[in-house]
Amino acid sequence: MNLHDKQARPAGDEGYLAGRGAAWFAFAMTLGLMIVDYIDRQVIVSLFPYMKQDWGLSDKQLGALVSVVSVTVALGALPVALFADRASRVKSIVAMASVWSLATISCMFTRSYGSLLGARALVGLGEAGYGSVGAALIASHFPARRRGALMAAFFASASVGSVLGVMLGGLIAARWGWQAAFGVVGVPGLVLALLYLKVRDYRTVVLTPQLEAATRTPTGTLRSIGARLLESRTMLWVCIGGAAQLVVVSAVWSWLPSWLNRVQGFEPARAAVMAAGVVLCGALGSVLWGALADRAGLRRPRAKLEVLALLCLASMGVLLAAFAAPAWGVEWSRGTQFALIAAGGCLMTCSVGPVSAVVIDVVHPGVRATGASVLALFQNLFGLAAGPFIAGLLSDRWDLPTALAVMPAFSVLAALAFRRAAASYEPDLRRSADAAAEGAAAAPAVPPALPQRAAA
């Protein structure tokens, strides 16, 4: 429930913030920037073979080039979301997109590992908070009944961006060199940032005095978030489960092009295209499993989390069969092994959309972006950052096939966390609805003709 319903929504638009057209335009633009975000983030993974040859980098160093983006995203997400919740979502997104696009372009001019690592950190600083702020903006434009599928589609666009990033990186590097790839993919974000100024913002939501005081400063917000994590067991366990599953996703996505090149003997450009196909399977899977989780939760809300737990275990089984079976004496043909990897890639993204919808369900409507940023912090710091780096460390210690055989074990932790979250989900839903009703009662009546605070 949004606290601006009565002021902003035209009659007959069935819960849309400013009409269907404005909602779908906001969704399309936010989704488009999410695609560009992940193109810029993931373009580097298909460049690993070239960078290893030219600069002699270890797998740990290569993994760090992916992980550092997620680290800076995690550290910056909360301050950005706090500002966006109390100011302007649209202007915050425009600023973020401009920063990460310029930082990506700057990567093509680096001439040492240290300068490239610093430029990649700036990419993450620009991207910080985008997923949570974008998700909050979409959620507020649409009625609640559509949010699960829309969140799944929004975060599935990250997979589409990753597909394009991995594929374009390999193809551009083969033709013009690996450094040129950064320049080519950095420009579209600047264009979309300008167009995003046309998106309609939602009103800054009136908070209860207690919540307003708690979120006035970063320190107060951290205390408030800590209290809410302890209060909402669902949010805590969903953050843990979502991060654990993303360890698997990020490890496979980051290292599959190198695995195809080193183990299967494919040229880097061909390996990048094949890996992009697996990422595409993940994009399709996240939409499919998001819709399945929504459907499972119609009569019994906790069922959506129980379904996620089963899907996580299924993804582990398929990926183990793909990566670990050869070490156990089972010899797959290259086609069969790749088909198993693609099937595992489809399954392993099962939690991407539903976890965001669950977090938005159980937090106060006035701090949706901030609540989503907590999830983003867990996902980036303990999921997306951890996966590539841990896999790189294991690869240096053993080898890449063994590392990729070990990483799916994190899905067990994800499954256990989602099972724990299911037990508290329904009580937390009721608590969130009561808090929203309290905020609606406290909100002053504002005539529709008055200027809206923080409107685009």
C-alpha positions as CSV (number, residue, x, y, z in Angstrom):
1,M,0.0,0.0,0.0
2,N,1.3,3.5,-0.9
3,L,0.5,6.5,1.1
4,H,0.0,8.7,-1.9
5,D,-2.8,6.7,-3.5
6,K,-5.6,9.2,-2.9
7,Q,-3.7,12.2,-4.2
8,A,-1.9,10.8,-7.3
9,R,-4.0,8.0,-8.8
10,P,-6.7,8.8,-11.4
11,A,-10.0,7.1,-10.9
12,G,-10.3,3.8,-12.8
13,D,-6.6,3.2,-13.0
14,E,-6.8,0.3,-10.6
15,G,-4.0,1.3,-8.2
16,Y,-1.5,2.8,-10.7
17,L,0.4,5.8,-9.4
18,A,-0.1,8.2,-12.4
19,G,-1.8,6.1,-15.0
20,R,-0.9,3.0,-16.9
21,G,1.1,4.9,-19.6
22,A,3.3,6.7,-17.1
23,A,3.8,3.4,-15.1
24,W,4.9,1.4,-18.1
25,F,7.2,4.2,-19.4
26,A,8.9,4.3,-15.9
27,F,9.2,0.6,-16.0
28,A,10.7,0.5,-19.5
29,M,13.2,3.3,-18.7
30,T,14.2,1.8,-15.4
31,L,14.6,-1.7,-17.0
32,G,16.7,-0.2,-19.9
33,L,19.1,1.4,-17.4
34,M,19.3,-1.9,-15.5
35,I,20.4,-3.6,-18.7
36,V,23.1,-1.0,-19.3
37,D,24.2,-1.2,-15.7
38,Y,24.9,-4.9,-16.1
39,I,26.5,-4.6,-19.5
40,D,29.0,-2.2,-18.0
41,R,29.4,-4.5,-14.9
42,Q,29.8,-7.8,-16.8
43,V,31.7,-6.8,-20.0
44,I,35.0,-7.6,-18.2
45,V,34.5,-11.3,-17.7
46,S,34.8,-12.2,-21.4
47,L,38.0,-10.1,-21.5
48,F,39.8,-12.3,-18.9
49,P,41.7,-14.5,-21.4
50,Y,43.1,-11.4,-23.1
51,M,44.0,-9.7,-19.8
52,K,45.6,-12.8,-18.5
53,Q,47.8,-13.1,-21.6
54,D,48.6,-9.3,-21.9
55,W,49.1,-8.5,-18.2
56,G,49.9,-11.9,-16.7
57,L,47.2,-11.6,-14.0
58,S,46.3,-14.4,-11.5
59,D,42.7,-15.7,-11.3
60,K,42.4,-14.0,-7.9
61,Q,43.3,-10.6,-9.5
62,L,40.8,-11.2,-12.3
63,G,38.1,-12.2,-9.9
64,A,38.8,-9.0,-7.9
65,L,38.0,-6.9,-10.9
66,V,34.5,-8.2,-10.8
67,S,34.1,-8.3,-7.1
68,V,35.3,-4.7,-6.5
69,V,32.2,-3.4,-8.3
70,S,29.9,-5.3,-6.0
71,V,31.9,-4.2,-2.9
72,T,31.5,-0.5,-3.8
73,V,27.8,-1.0,-4.7
74,A,27.2,-2.6,-1.3
75,L,29.0,0.2,0.6
76,G,27.2,3.0,-1.3
77,A,23.8,1.5,-1.7
78,L,22.4,2.6,1.7
79,P,23.4,6.3,1.6
80,V,22.1,6.6,-1.9
81,A,18.8,4.9,-1.1
82,L,18.4,7.0,2.1
83,F,18.9,10.2,0.0
84,A,16.5,8.9,-2.7
85,D,13.8,7.9,-0.2
86,R,13.7,11.4,1.3
87,A,14.5,13.5,-1.9
88,S,14.1,12.5,-5.6
89,R,14.3,9.0,-7.0
90,V,14.5,10.2,-10.6
91,K,17.3,12.7,-10.1
92,S,19.3,10.1,-8.0
93,I,19.0,7.6,-10.9
94,V,20.1,10.1,-13.5
95,A,23.2,11.0,-11.4
96,M,24.1,7.3,-10.8
97,A,23.8,6.4,-14.5
98,S,26.0,9.3,-15.5
99,V,28.7,8.3,-13.0
100,W,28.9,4.6,-13.8
101,S,28.9,5.3,-17.6
102,L,31.8,7.7,-17.4
103,A,33.7,5.4,-15.1
104,T,33.2,2.5,-17.6
105,I,34.5,4.6,-20.5
106,S,37.6,5.6,-18.4
107,C,38.5,1.9,-18.1
108,M,39.7,1.9,-21.7
109,F,42.4,4.4,-20.9
110,T,44.0,2.5,-18.0
111,R,47.5,1.1,-18.4
112,S,48.0,-0.8,-15.2
113,Y,46.1,-3.3,-13.0
114,G,45.9,-0.8,-10.1
115,S,44.3,2.0,-12.2
116,L,41.9,-0.5,-13.8
117,L,40.8,-1.8,-10.4
118,G,40.2,1.9,-9.3
119,A,38.1,2.6,-12.4
120,R,36.1,-0.5,-11.7
121,A,35.5,0.6,-8.2
122,L,34.1,3.9,-9.5
123,V,31.7,1.9,-11.8
124,G,30.4,0.2,-8.6
125,L,30.1,3.6,-6.8
126,G,27.9,4.9,-9.6
127,E,25.8,1.8,-9.6
128,A,25.3,1.9,-5.9
129,G,21.7,2.0,-4.9
130,Y,20.3,1.7,-8.5
131,G,18.7,-1.6,-8.1
132,S,16.9,-0.7,-4.8
133,V,15.9,2.8,-5.9
134,G,14.7,1.5,-9.3
135,A,12.7,-1.3,-7.6
136,A,11.1,1.1,-5.2
137,L,10.1,3.4,-8.1
138,I,8.6,0.6,-10.1
139,A,6.8,-0.8,-7.0
140,S,5.2,2.5,-6.3
141,H,4.0,3.0,-9.9
142,F,2.1,-0.3,-10.0
143,P,-0.6,-2.1,-7.9
144,A,0.7,-4.6,-5.4
145,R,-0.8,-7.6,-7.3
146,R,1.8,-7.0,-10.1
147,R,4.9,-6.4,-8.1
148,G,6.3,-10.0,-7.9
149,A,6.3,-10.5,-11.7
150,L,7.5,-6.9,-12.3
151,M,10.4,-7.3,-9.8
152,A,11.3,-10.6,-11.5
153,A,11.3,-8.9,-14.9
154,F,13.2,-5.9,-13.6
155,F,16.0,-8.0,-12.0
156,A,15.9,-10.4,-15.0
157,S,17.0,-7.5,-17.1
158,A,20.2,-7.7,-15.2
159,S,20.6,-11.1,-16.7
160,V,19.9,-9.6,-20.2
161,G,22.5,-7.0,-19.6
162,S,25.0,-9.6,-18.4
163,V,24.3,-11.6,-21.6
164,L,25.0,-8.6,-23.8
165,G,28.0,-7.6,-21.7
166,V,29.6,-11.0,-21.9
167,M,28.9,-11.4,-25.6
168,L,29.8,-7.8,-26.7
169,G,33.0,-7.9,-24.7
170,G,34.3,-11.0,-26.5
171,L,33.2,-9.8,-29.9
172,I,34.6,-6.3,-29.6
173,A,37.9,-7.5,-28.1
174,A,38.4,-9.9,-31.0
175,R,37.9,-7.1,-33.5
176,W,39.4,-4.0,-31.8
177,G,41.1,-5.1,-28.6
178,W,39.9,-5.7,-25.1
179,Q,40.3,-2.1,-23.9
180,A,38.0,-0.8,-26.7
181,A,35.2,-2.8,-25.3
182,F,34.8,-0.5,-22.3
183,G,34.4,2.6,-24.4
184,V,31.8,1.1,-26.7
185,V,29.5,-0.1,-23.9
186,G,29.9,3.0,-21.7
187,V,28.1,5.5,-24.1
188,P,24.5,4.2,-24.0
189,G,24.2,4.8,-20.3
190,L,24.8,8.6,-20.8
191,V,22.0,8.7,-23.4
192,L,19.5,6.9,-21.2
193,A,20.4,9.1,-18.2
194,L,19.2,12.2,-20.1
195,L,16.0,10.5,-21.2
196,Y,15.3,9.3,-17.7
197,L,14.5,12.9,-16.7
198,K,11.1,12.3,-18.4
199,V,10.1,9.6,-15.8
200,R,7.4,10.6,-13.3
201,D,8.6,10.4,-9.7
202,Y,6.4,9.4,-6.8
203,R,5.8,11.7,-3.8
204,T,8.1,11.4,-0.8
205,V,6.1,9.3,1.6
206,V,5.1,10.8,5.0
207,L,6.7,8.9,7.8
208,T,5.6,8.5,11.3
209,P,7.6,10.8,13.7
210,Q,9.5,7.9,15.1
211,L,10.5,6.6,11.7
212,E,11.3,10.1,10.4
213,A,13.7,10.6,13.4
214,A,15.3,7.2,12.9
215,T,16.1,7.8,9.2
216,R,17.3,11.4,9.5
217,T,21.0,10.5,9.6
218,P,23.1,7.5,8.3
219,T,23.9,6.5,11.8
220,G,20.2,6.6,12.9
221,T,19.3,4.7,9.7
222,L,21.8,1.9,10.5
223,R,20.4,1.6,14.0
224,S,16.9,1.5,12.6
225,I,17.9,-1.1,10.0
226,G,19.5,-3.3,12.7
227,A,16.4,-3.1,14.7
228,R,14.2,-4.0,11.8
229,L,16.4,-6.9,10.8
230,L,15.9,-8.2,14.3
231,E,12.2,-7.4,14.2
232,S,11.6,-8.9,10.8
233,R,13.0,-12.4,10.7
234,T,11.8,-12.7,7.2
235,M,13.9,-9.9,5.9
236,L,17.0,-11.2,7.7
237,W,16.7,-14.7,6.4
238,V,15.7,-13.6,2.9
239,C,18.8,-11.4,2.8
240,I,21.0,-14.3,3.8
241,G,19.4,-16.7,1.3
242,G,19.4,-14.3,-1.6
243,A,23.1,-13.5,-1.0
244,A,24.1,-17.2,-0.8
245,Q,22.3,-18.1,-4.0
246,L,24.0,-15.2,-5.8
247,V,27.4,-16.6,-4.8
248,V,26.7,-19.4,-7.1
249,V,25.3,-17.2,-9.9
250,S,28.1,-14.7,-9.9
251,A,30.8,-17.5,-9.8
252,V,29.3,-19.3,-12.8
253,W,28.7,-16.1,-14.8
254,S,32.2,-14.7,-14.1
255,W,34.2,-17.8,-14.8
256,L,32.3,-19.7,-17.4
257,P,33.9,-17.9,-20.4
258,S,37.3,-18.8,-19.0
259,W,36.2,-22.4,-18.2
260,L,35.0,-22.8,-21.8
261,N,38.3,-21.4,-23.1
262,R,40.7,-23.3,-20.8
263,V,38.9,-26.6,-20.3
264,Q,36.8,-27.0,-23.5
265,G,39.3,-25.3,-25.8
266,F,37.0,-22.7,-27.4
267,E,38.4,-19.4,-28.7
268,P,37.7,-16.5,-26.3
269,A,35.1,-14.9,-28.7
270,R,33.2,-18.2,-29.1
271,A,33.4,-18.9,-25.4
272,A,31.9,-15.5,-24.7
273,V,28.9,-16.1,-27.0
274,M,28.3,-19.6,-25.4
275,A,28.6,-18.2,-21.9
276,A,26.1,-15.4,-22.9
277,G,23.7,-18.2,-23.8
278,V,23.8,-19.6,-20.3
279,V,23.3,-16.2,-18.8
280,L,20.2,-15.8,-21.1
281,C,18.9,-19.0,-19.7
282,G,19.2,-17.4,-16.3
283,A,17.3,-14.4,-17.4
284,L,14.4,-16.5,-18.7
285,G,14.6,-18.7,-15.6
286,S,14.3,-15.7,-13.2
287,V,11.0,-14.6,-14.9
288,L,9.7,-18.2,-15.0
289,W,10.5,-19.0,-11.4
290,G,9.3,-15.5,-10.2
291,A,5.9,-16.1,-11.8
292,L,5.8,-19.7,-10.3
293,A,6.6,-18.3,-6.8
294,D,3.9,-15.6,-7.2
295,R,1.4,-18.3,-8.1
296,A,2.5,-20.6,-5.3
297,G,1.9,-17.8,-2.8
298,L,-1.6,-16.8,-3.9
299,R,-3.4,-19.0,-1.3
300,R,-0.6,-19.5,1.2
301,P,2.1,-16.7,1.1
302,R,4.8,-18.7,2.8
303,A,4.7,-21.2,-0.1
304,K,6.6,-18.9,-2.4
305,L,9.6,-19.2,-0.1
306,E,9.3,-22.9,0.2
307,V,9.3,-23.2,-3.6
308,L,12.5,-21.1,-3.7
309,A,14.2,-23.5,-1.3
310,L,13.4,-26.4,-3.5
311,L,14.6,-24.6,-6.6
312,C,17.9,-23.7,-5.0
313,L,18.5,-27.4,-4.2
314,A,17.6,-28.3,-7.7
315,S,20.1,-25.8,-9.2
316,M,22.8,-27.3,-7.0
317,G,22.1,-30.8,-8.2
318,V,22.2,-29.9,-11.8
319,L,25.4,-27.8,-11.6
320,L,27.1,-30.5,-9.6
321,A,26.2,-33.0,-12.3
322,A,27.7,-30.6,-14.9
323,F,30.9,-29.6,-13.1
324,A,31.7,-32.3,-10.6
325,A,30.7,-35.5,-12.3
326,P,33.8,-35.6,-14.6
327,A,36.0,-35.7,-11.5
328,W,33.9,-38.7,-10.3
329,G,34.6,-40.6,-13.5
330,V,31.5,-39.7,-15.4
331,E,32.5,-38.5,-18.8
332,W,30.0,-36.2,-20.5
333,S,30.1,-35.2,-24.1
334,R,30.8,-31.5,-24.6
335,G,27.2,-31.0,-25.8
336,T,25.7,-32.9,-22.8
337,Q,27.9,-31.0,-20.3
338,F,27.0,-27.7,-21.8
339,A,23.3,-28.6,-21.8
340,L,23.5,-29.4,-18.0
341,I,25.3,-26.0,-17.4
342,A,22.5,-24.2,-19.3
343,A,19.8,-26.0,-17.3
344,G,21.6,-25.1,-14.1
345,G,21.9,-21.6,-15.3
346,C,18.2,-21.4,-15.7
347,L,17.5,-22.8,-12.2
348,M,20.1,-20.9,-10.2
349,T,18.5,-17.4,-10.8
350,C,15.2,-18.6,-9.2
351,S,15.5,-16.2,-6.2
352,V,16.4,-13.0,-8.1
353,G,12.8,-11.5,-8.4
354,P,11.0,-13.0,-5.4
355,V,13.4,-12.0,-2.7
356,S,13.0,-8.3,-3.7
357,A,9.2,-8.6,-3.7
358,V,9.3,-10.3,-0.2
359,V,11.5,-7.5,1.3
360,I,9.2,-4.8,-0.2
361,D,6.3,-6.7,1.3
362,V,7.6,-6.7,4.9
363,V,9.0,-3.1,5.2
364,H,7.3,0.2,5.8
365,P,6.1,1.8,2.5
366,G,8.0,5.0,3.4
367,V,11.4,3.3,3.4
368,R,11.0,0.8,0.5
369,A,14.1,2.0,-1.3
370,T,16.1,1.9,2.0
371,G,14.8,-1.6,2.8
372,A,15.6,-2.8,-0.7
373,S,19.1,-1.3,-0.2
374,V,19.6,-3.6,2.8
375,L,18.9,-6.6,0.5
376,A,21.2,-5.0,-2.1
377,L,24.0,-4.7,0.5
378,F,23.7,-8.4,1.4
379,Q,23.4,-9.4,-2.3
380,N,26.4,-7.4,-3.4
381,L,28.8,-7.7,-0.5
382,F,28.1,-11.3,0.5
383,G,26.9,-12.6,-2.9
384,L,28.0,-10.9,-6.1
385,A,31.4,-9.8,-4.6
386,A,32.1,-13.1,-2.9
387,G,31.4,-15.5,-5.7
388,P,34.0,-14.4,-8.3
389,F,36.7,-13.8,-5.7
390,I,36.2,-17.1,-3.9
391,A,36.1,-19.0,-7.2
392,G,39.3,-17.2,-8.2
393,L,41.1,-18.1,-5.0
394,L,40.0,-21.8,-5.3
395,S,41.1,-21.8,-8.9
396,D,44.6,-20.6,-8.0
397,R,44.8,-23.1,-5.2
398,W,43.4,-26.1,-7.1
399,D,42.1,-25.5,-10.7
400,L,39.1,-23.8,-12.3
401,P,37.0,-27.0,-12.9
402,T,37.4,-27.9,-9.2
403,A,36.5,-24.4,-8.1
404,L,33.3,-24.4,-10.2
405,A,32.4,-27.9,-8.8
406,V,32.6,-26.6,-5.2
407,M,30.7,-23.3,-5.6
408,P,27.1,-24.8,-6.0
409,A,27.3,-25.9,-2.4
410,F,26.3,-22.4,-1.4
411,S,22.8,-23.2,-2.6
412,V,22.3,-25.4,0.4
413,L,22.7,-22.4,2.7
414,A,20.2,-20.5,0.5
415,A,17.6,-23.2,0.8
416,L,17.9,-23.4,4.5
417,A,17.6,-19.6,4.8
418,F,14.5,-19.5,2.7
419,R,12.9,-22.3,4.8
420,R,13.5,-20.2,7.9
421,A,12.1,-17.1,6.2
422,A,8.9,-19.0,5.3
423,A,8.1,-19.5,9.0
424,S,7.9,-15.8,9.7
425,Y,6.7,-14.3,6.4
426,E,2.9,-14.3,7.1
427,P,3.2,-12.6,10.5
428,D,5.6,-10.0,9.1
429,L,3.2,-9.3,6.3
430,R,0.5,-8.5,8.8
431,R,2.9,-6.2,10.8
432,S,3.8,-4.3,7.6
433,A,0.1,-3.8,6.7
434,D,-0.6,-2.4,10.2
435,A,2.4,0.0,9.9
436,A,1.2,1.2,6.5
437,A,-2.3,1.8,7.9
438,E,-0.8,3.8,10.7
439,G,1.2,6.0,8.3
440,A,-1.9,6.5,6.1
441,A,-3.9,7.8,9.1
442,A,-1.1,10.2,10.0
443,A,-0.6,11.6,6.5
444,P,-2.1,15.1,6.0
445,A,-4.6,15.6,3.2
446,V,-3.0,17.4,0.2
447,P,-5.1,18.7,-2.7
448,P,-4.1,17.1,-6.0
449,A,-3.4,20.5,-7.6
450,L,-0.6,21.4,-5.1
451,P,3.0,20.8,-6.2
452,Q,4.3,17.5,-5.1
453,R,7.5,17.3,-3.1
454,A,10.3,15.5,-4.9
455,A,8.3,15.2,-8.1
456,A,10.2,14.8,-11.3
